[in-house]
Amino acid sequence: MTEEAILQGCLKNESAAQRELYNRYSPKMLAVCYRFAHNREDAEDMLQEGFIKVFSQIHTFQNKGAFEGWIRRIIVHTCINNLKKNKRFNESLDIVHAHGVQVREESVPSIVQAKQVVECIRLLPIGYRTVLNLYAIEGYSHKEIADMLDIEESTSRSQYTRAKQMLEDILIKKKILPKPREKSEWLVAIR
Amino acid sequence: MKESNFYSDEFEQLIREKTEQYKMYPSEKVWKGVHGSLHTKRKWFIGSMALLVGGILFFAGRELIAPSAHPVLATKGLAASDSGAALSRLALPAVTHRHPALAALHTPNNTTPAARRYNSSDAPIDDEDNQSPKGITITLSNLVISQPDLPEILSHAVALPDHAPAIPVIAARTTIPAGGGTADAVAARLTRSTSEPEQHNTAAETTDDITAQSVLESLSARTEKQTRNRRDLAHIRSGNSSLAKGRLADSASVATKASATAIAESGDRARINWLHDYALYTLAVSQRQSRTYFQLTLSPTVNYRSLSGGDYGLSKYSGPANLVHTGDAQRYVDHSPALGFQVGGSILYRVTRNLSIKGGLQFNFSRYTIKAYATNDPQPATITLSSYYGYVMDSLTAYTRMGNFGGRTQETFSNDYYQLSAPVGFELRVLGNERLQFNIGATIQPSYLLNTNAYMLSSDYQSYLKAPTLFRRWNINGGVEAFMTYKLNGVTLQAGPEFRYQLLSTYTNQYPITENLKGFGFKLGIVKELP
């Protein structure tokens, strides 16, 4: 079924088209949710709520951009709205100096796998993680992030800088990233 | 969206690439949740509507469209169909000769057991233990025709005579000595009874104002007298043979007396038939009225809403200062009333003569229209959510093409609401008689909102967006009404204005704007007594 046919079917509220769209995009979108959520259960709840919004607002989609990008924006907004309901999340956004994350050093360098990177990102404090996800992966600007999270733009920038530093440390400890002097060689090597 | 130096950072690029490769497969319950949320509402809606419409059709068919199915009226029809055959079998009593039209009503089916017993002329006269009535009892408990149907019945038949058949004044003749007296005395009484028909005829011409009560009294007295006569005759036949032999010469006289008795009995039967008909068709039947009624209502309504709250203010607005809108949301929307309807069924219970309480099920379709502006591209719109304690703690963003103040084209859309309610309330008769009345009523209506796809205003009043999670599913409505009722052919028609107001906001407390729906309607109702 083509994307156009799926879209038309969803506009008519046809179950088959909705299922097809869900099957096509839910694995990627669950991974997105998983990066924001505390655990898999929360991620699935976010995914469910996000897809309900996708189907109920599908009439607002216009064929000017990528359909996947449109779905992704809705999913990300759903994740953010869910996180903002959590008091701990709101407090974490105000943390300037997060405590260091205890990471066990790997004796043998691991093969760089997507799952490992994602799990390392999930080790970050939730405020750092959210800003990093939004900026580095989802591609939002610091101004957009500030609007979304109701924080100052400068806060977003500083949170990201710290998040990036912390993630690098984690990846180095996990032997996923080489030490700084080997960094450029390593980046070439893994490509 | 993306800052220009994003891809310049190889670390970020690496993170992005690796996370993009990662996929997770959700469990099946996620899809079930999505599918259930998208389609269950429709099933519930269709199911509820089917149930409601089916119930209405069932009751309408049973009570209004096919009244012949009603057990009372079915019996009435049966009686009417049997009347022809019965008429040919029936020996019409004298009263029907005097009023031939009454013959149509003299059928076995519409006579009481007592009347039928008297009409059966083939009963043996000497079987006195079985045939002697202990007293005349005319019961109305098995009436096959209800009082409201009487005009219809009588329109097909004829009016009853205004007066009872001729009744002799027999009070003086009812005092009979205990033990029957001697044979001479019996003979004397029998002789005297032969002259009674003439007295009857005389009395018939003079007793015009005879009442049903007097008929009953006279029949009772005559019955007692006939019992005693039969006993006397049996005594004459069996017991006293010597006296019988001595009186053989008078046998012709006895036969004449027996004939006179038969004539008198025939007259009695006529009077009983008249009494039966009088009780059946003329007397006001003290029929026990049911206290429960079924009510169907349909109301075309004009719906509107009240908006309040939502003073967004400058503090949260990041756009140009000249586009800031502060104050009550009501000032910044262009909305108009629209037509809807309300349909429902209730069971009424009559507590007193003037007061009834009721409970039922009701479906409301309410809507109003909004003028907005459509844009080419979906724009983000944000709703600032309030906590239960009043301070802002959250927001919700969605994309929408509906702007409130400007856009590519002007569009008018309607916000539709489907509600199922269970109204509980009362109706009170204020003025009027049994036929025409003026009533007032009020209900409180726990309601469930079936759809959550209406547009709502963003916090800065700039856009309309859909946020299903912010709708309050359970709500409470109040309704007041004033209406006239008119009783017609066993049903009561109702008509009058009504007003319905939604007591809680359409939205949850998180949404800073409060919307209360209200509807003005004209109620059309029909009420039928339940058996």
Interface residues (C-beta under 8 A of the other chain):
Chain A: N13 S15 Q18 R19 Y22 S26 P27 K28 L30 A31 Y34 R35 R40 A43 E44 L47 Q48 F51 I52 K53 F55 S56 Q57 T60 F61 Q62 K64 R73 I74 H77 N81 K84 K85 N90 V112 Q113 A114 K115 V117 V118 I121 L132 A136 I137 G139 Y140 S141 H142 E144 D147 M148 D150 K164 L167 E168 L187 I190
Chain B: M1 K2 E3 F6 E10 F11 E12 L14 I15 R16 K18 T19 E20 Q21 Y22 K23 M24 Y25 P26 S27 K29 V30 W31 G33 V34 H35 S37 L38 H39 S318 N376 D377 P378 M393 D394 S395 L396 T397 A398 Y399 T400 R401 N453 K466 P468
